[in-house]
Amino acid sequence: MRFLSGLIAAAFFASPALAQCGGGFNTFVKGLKAEAIQQGFDKSTVDSFFNGAQQDGAVLKADRAQGVFQKPFIDFSRRLISQNRIDRGKAMSGKYDAVFDRIEREYGISRGVLLAFWAFETDYGAFQGDFNTRNALVTLAHDCRRPELFRPQIFAAIELYQQGNFDPTRTTGAWAGEIGMVQMLPRDILENGVDGDGDGKVSLKTSVPDALMSGAKMLSHLGWQPGQPWLQEVTVPAQMDWSLSGPGKPRPVSEWQAMGVQARSGSLSDLPASLILPQGHKGPAFLAYPNFDVYFEWNQSFVYVLTAAYFGTRLEGAQIYDAGNPTPGLTGAQMKQLQTKLQARGHDVGKIDGILGAGTRAAVQAEQVQLGLPADAWPTTQLLNQL
């Protein structure tokens, strides 16, 4: 299943009624039907689409149970990357070699990237989710946590239904409304669906060529630069200005090299790159190239994105990363305590959820600078105690 962190940038499209959520579920559905008709959908199509729509409590439960994101990178990546997934990935690469070759020609996206998504999202298509997609989308749009994400997907699903590519009662997928082998939301399917096998329809649940080609087109649409790398493991010196590290802080590779950053194997690209230290300066280290940022358009969980990006390189022959000897991190309860302290100091850490997301990392790094600690954005008990 897809580990959704709460935001898929490709799904952000304004809706005139996105603030409408909560209240009676039946009343909410009536409002959706009225809005769909205002958008130009035929009344009979709208009535048929929503006929039997129900609130799904299991969807809400899944949405609130994403504790896996509290795991640090080493634990998270070891949980998701198994030898079986590596072996199957290599087998799938060979089996669908022609499809991957076509993707590389048309979109310039390396096969390891899509293989990693395919593996993590549905275990190469084996587990695509059994939630009713219509009910999942309506349930999440009714819930007031993220209506701006899910409400537009309902109208995209109606359009797919109108085209004959969605069955409100039978189409199933992940709890967050994604469909198919690489788990795409309805609007993404409308915009990026590709008939990869030439049978005249886009079937992301049953056709591997359709699913992989559609995923590739979506990544291209999100800004993937053809033929460019995305992530590379590096070694770092014992001492340097760690505050320069972190996502979204690109520097010329020559500058990183001057500071003592070196490729663990092979040679570094001449593209600008950010230094990623997921568990501090004593743990694994990577240079993230511009294509790495595109991963955050797919899923905004830092630990998921880094793991998917690393697995993509591993499937293409990269060695197992050097885990190093990172300073022990915080427990979930301690992370929440830290976030509360950071919030009290004026930092925007988002929800107090015990997850080391982008906001919390930035706040940790800022406080480390103030306290004279190694500013590598990795929270430790020392930092917690000093705060």
C-alpha positions in Angstrom: 0.0 0.0 0.0 1.0 3.6 -0.4 2.4 5.3 2.7 0.8 8.7 2.2 2.2 11.5 4.3 -0.5 14.0 3.7 0.2 15.9 0.6 0.6 15.0 -3.1 1.4 18.2 -4.9 0.0 17.0 -8.2 -3.4 16.8 -6.7 -3.6 20.5 -5.6 -6.3 22.2 -7.6 -8.6 24.8 -6.2 -12.2 24.0 -5.7 -14.8 26.8 -5.1 -16.2 24.9 -2.2 -13.1 23.4 -0.7 -13.9 24.9 2.7 -17.1 22.9 2.9 -16.4 19.8 5.0 -17.8 18.2 8.1 -21.4 18.3 9.1 -23.9 15.6 8.1 -22.5 13.2 5.6 -25.6 13.0 3.5 -25.8 16.8 3.4 -22.2 16.9 2.3 -22.9 14.4 -0.5 -25.8 16.5 -1.7 -23.5 19.5 -1.9 -21.0 17.5 -3.9 -23.7 16.5 -6.3 -24.8 20.1 -6.8 -21.3 21.2 -7.4 -20.7 18.4 -9.9 -23.8 19.5 -11.9 -22.5 23.2 -11.7 -19.3 22.0 -13.2 -21.2 20.6 -16.2 -21.7 16.9 -15.4 -25.0 15.4 -16.4 -27.4 15.0 -13.5 -28.0 11.3 -14.3 -24.3 10.6 -14.3 -23.8 12.4 -11.0 -26.7 10.6 -9.4 -25.4 7.3 -10.6 -21.9 8.0 -9.4 -23.0 8.9 -5.9 -25.7 6.2 -5.6 -24.8 4.2 -2.5 -21.9 6.4 -1.4 -21.0 5.7 2.2 -18.6 7.0 4.8 -15.8 4.6 5.4 -14.5 4.5 9.0 -11.6 2.2 8.0 -10.3 5.0 5.7 -10.3 7.5 8.6 -8.6 5.0 10.9 -5.9 4.3 8.3 -5.4 8.1 7.7 -4.7 8.6 11.4 -2.4 5.6 11.8 0.7 6.5 10.0 3.2 5.8 12.8 5.6 4.2 10.3 6.8 7.7 9.4 8.1 8.1 13.0 10.9 5.6 12.2 14.3 7.0 11.3 15.8 6.4 7.9 17.9 3.4 8.7 15.0 1.5 10.4 12.5 2.6 7.8 14.6 1.7 4.8 15.6 -1.7 6.2 11.9 -2.4 6.8 10.9 -1.5 3.2 14.0 -2.8 1.3 14.3 -6.6 1.5 16.4 -9.0 -0.5 13.2 -10.4 -2.0 12.2 -6.9 -3.2 15.6 -6.5 -4.7 15.5 -9.8 -6.5 12.0 -9.3 -7.7 12.9 -5.8 -8.9 15.7 -7.2 -11.0 13.4 -9.9 -12.4 10.7 -7.3 -13.3 13.4 -5.2 -14.9 14.2 -8.1 -17.2 10.6 -9.1 -17.8 9.5 -5.6 -18.9 12.8 -4.6 -20.4 11.2 -3.2 -23.5 8.8 -1.1 -21.5 11.6 0.4 -19.4 13.6 1.0 -22.5 10.7 2.9 -24.0 10.3 5.0 -20.8 14.0 5.9 -20.9 13.7 6.9 -24.5 10.5 8.9 -24.2 10.8 10.4 -20.7 14.5 10.0 -19.7 13.6 8.3 -16.5 15.8 5.5 -15.3 14.1 2.2 -14.6 15.3 2.0 -11.0 13.1 5.1 -10.1 9.9 3.4 -11.3 10.8 0.0 -10.0 11.2 1.5 -6.5 7.8 3.2 -6.6 6.2 0.0 -8.0 7.8 -2.0 -5.2 6.8 0.3 -2.3 3.4 1.3 -3.6 2.0 -2.2 -4.3 4.8 -4.7 -4.0 5.0 -4.9 -7.8 1.2 -4.9 -8.3 0.5 -7.7 -5.8 -1.3 -5.5 -3.2 -3.2 -2.6 -4.7 -5.7 -2.0 -1.9 -9.3 -3.1 -1.5 -10.9 0.2 -0.3 -13.8 1.4 -2.5 -12.1 4.4 -4.1 -15.2 6.6 -4.4 -16.1 6.1 -0.8 -12.5 6.7 0.3 -12.4 10.0 -1.6 -15.7 11.2 -0.4 -14.9 10.2 3.2 -11.6 12.1 3.2 -13.1 15.1 1.5 -15.8 15.2 4.2 -13.2 14.9 6.9 -11.8 18.4 7.6 -8.1 17.5 7.8 -7.3 17.9 4.1 -10.4 18.6 2.0 -8.3 20.7 -0.5 -6.4 17.5 -1.4 -9.3 15.1 -1.8 -12.3 17.1 -2.9 -11.0 17.8 -6.4 -10.3 14.1 -6.9 -14.0 13.3 -6.6 -14.8 15.4 -9.6 -11.9 13.8 -11.5 -13.3 10.4 -10.6 -16.7 11.5 -12.0 -14.9 12.4 -15.2 -13.2 9.0 -15.4 -16.6 7.4 -14.7 -18.1 9.4 -17.6 -15.3 8.1 -19.8 -16.0 4.5 -18.8 -12.8 4.2 -16.9 -14.1 4.1 -13.3 -16.8 2.1 -11.6 -18.1 3.8 -8.4 -19.2 0.5 -6.9 -16.3 -1.7 -8.0 -13.1 0.4 -8.4 -10.8 -0.2 -5.5 -7.4 0.9 -4.4 -5.5 2.4 -1.4 -7.3 4.0 1.5 -6.3 7.5 0.2 -7.9 7.1 -3.1 -5.0 6.0 -5.3 -5.6 3.4 -8.0 -3.4 0.9 -9.7 0.1 -0.6 -9.6 1.9 2.7 -9.0 -1.0 4.2 -7.1 -2.2 7.3 -8.9 -5.1 9.6 -7.9 -7.9 10.2 -10.4 -6.8 13.6 -11.5 -3.3 12.3 -12.1 -4.8 9.5 -14.2 -6.8 12.0 -16.2 -3.7 14.1 -16.9 -1.0 11.4 -17.2 -2.7 8.1 -18.0 -1.0 6.4 -20.9 -2.2 3.4 -23.0 1.2 1.7 -22.8 0.1 -1.7 -24.3 -1.9 -0.2 -27.2 -5.3 -1.8 -26.4 -7.2 1.4 -26.5 -7.7 2.0 -22.8 -5.7 3.0 -19.7 -5.8 0.1 -17.2 -3.5 0.9 -14.3 -4.7 -2.0 -12.2 -4.1 -4.8 -14.8 -1.6 -3.6 -17.4 2.0 -3.2 -16.4 2.9 -1.1 -19.5 0.0 1.2 -18.8 0.9 1.6 -15.1 4.7 2.2 -15.7 4.2 4.5 -18.6 1.6 6.5 -16.7 3.9 6.8 -13.7 6.7 8.0 -15.9 4.6 10.6 -17.6 3.5 11.9 -14.2 7.1 12.2 -13.0 7.9 14.0 -16.2 4.9 16.3 -15.7 6.1 17.0 -12.2 9.5 18.2 -13.5 11.8 15.2 -13.8 14.9 16.2 -15.9 15.6 13.5 -18.5 18.8 11.5 -18.0 19.9 13.2 -14.8 20.8 11.5 -11.5 18.7 11.9 -8.4 20.7 10.6 -5.4 24.3 9.5 -4.7 25.9 8.2 -1.5 28.9 10.2 -0.3 31.3 10.2 2.6 31.7 13.3 4.7 34.6 14.6 6.8 34.7 14.5 10.6 34.2 18.2 10.8 32.5 20.8 8.6 29.8 23.4 8.7 26.8 21.0 9.1 24.3 23.8 8.9 24.9 23.8 5.1 23.3 20.4 5.0 19.6 19.6 4.4 17.1 19.3 1.6 16.7 22.4 -0.6 20.2 23.8 0.0 21.9 23.1 -3.3 25.5 24.0 -3.9 27.9 23.3 -6.7 29.5 19.9 -6.3 32.9 21.5 -6.5 32.1 23.3 -3.2 31.1 20.1 -1.5 34.3 18.5 -2.7 36.3 21.4 -1.3 34.7 20.8 2.1 35.8 17.1 1.9 32.6 15.5 0.6 33.4 12.6 -1.7 31.5 10.0 -3.7 31.6 6.7 -1.9 31.9 5.0 -5.3 32.0 6.3 -8.8 32.3 10.0 -9.6 30.0 12.9 -8.6 27.8 14.7 -11.2 28.5 18.4 -12.0 24.9 19.3 -11.1 24.1 21.4 -8.0 23.3 19.2 -5.1 22.1 19.3 -1.4 23.8 17.3 1.3 21.4 15.0 3.0 22.2 13.6 6.5 19.1 11.7 7.5 20.5 10.7 10.9 23.0 13.3 11.5 26.7 13.7 10.5 27.6 10.3 12.0 25.1 8.4 9.9 24.5 7.8 6.2 25.2 10.7 3.8 23.9 11.4 0.3 24.1 14.2 -2.3 20.6 14.9 -3.7 20.5 16.3 -7.2 17.6 18.4 -8.7 15.5 15.3 -9.6 15.4 14.4 -6.0 13.0 17.3 -5.4 10.5 15.7 -7.7 10.0 12.9 -5.2 8.4 15.4 -2.9 5.7 16.0 -5.5 4.8 12.3 -5.2 4.9 12.1 -1.4 6.1 14.6 1.1 7.4 12.2 3.8 11.1 12.8 4.0 11.9 9.3 5.2 9.7 7.7 2.4 11.2 9.9 -0.3 14.8 9.3 0.7 14.2 5.5 1.0 12.5 5.4 -2.4 15.2 7.4 -4.0 17.9 5.3 -2.4 16.2 2.0 -3.4 16.1 3.3 -7.0 19.9 3.6 -7.0 20.2 0.2 -5.3 18.2 -1.5 -8.0 20.6 0.0 -10.5 23.7 -1.4 -8.8 24.5 0.9 -5.9 26.1 -0.7 -2.9 24.3 -1.0 0.5 24.7 2.4 2.2 27.2 2.8 5.1 25.0 3.2 8.2 27.8 4.7 10.1 27.4 5.1 13.9 24.7 7.8 14.3 23.9 9.3 17.7 20.8 7.7 19.1 17.6 9.6 18.2 14.5 10.3 20.2 11.5 8.1 21.0 8.1 9.1 19.6 7.1 10.7 22.9 10.4 12.6 23.1 9.9 13.8 19.5 6.5 15.2 20.4 8.0 16.9 23.5 10.7 18.4 21.3 8.2 19.6 18.8 6.2 21.3 21.6 9.4 23.0 22.8 10.3 24.1 19.3 6.8 25.4 18.7 7.0 27.4 21.9 10.1 29.1 20.5 8.2 30.3 17.5 9.1 27.5 15.0 6.5 26.2 12.6 6.8 22.4 13.0 3.3 21.7 11.8 1.3 19.1 13.7 2.8 17.7 16.9 3.0 14.2 15.6 6.4 12.8 16.6 7.5 12.7 12.9 10.8 14.3 11.9 9.4 16.2 8.9 10.8 19.2 7.0 9.5 21.8 9.4 10.9 20.0 12.5 14.2 19.4 10.8 14.6 23.1 10.0 13.7 24.1 13.5 16.1 21.6 15.0 18.9 22.8 12.8 18.2 26.5 13.7 18.3 25.7 17.5 21.5 23.6 17.1 23.1 26.6 15.5 22.0 28.8 18.4 23.2 26.3 21.0 26.6 25.6 19.4 25.7 22.0 18.6 26.6 20.2 15.3 23.8 21.7 13.2 22.9 18.5 11.2 19.2 18.6 11.9 19.3 15.3 13.8 17.5 15.7 17.2 19.2 14.1 20.2 18.6 13.9 23.9 21.3 16.5 24.3 19.3 19.0 22.3 16.1 18.1 24.0 17.7 18.6 27.4 19.3 21.9 26.5 16.0 23.2 25.2 
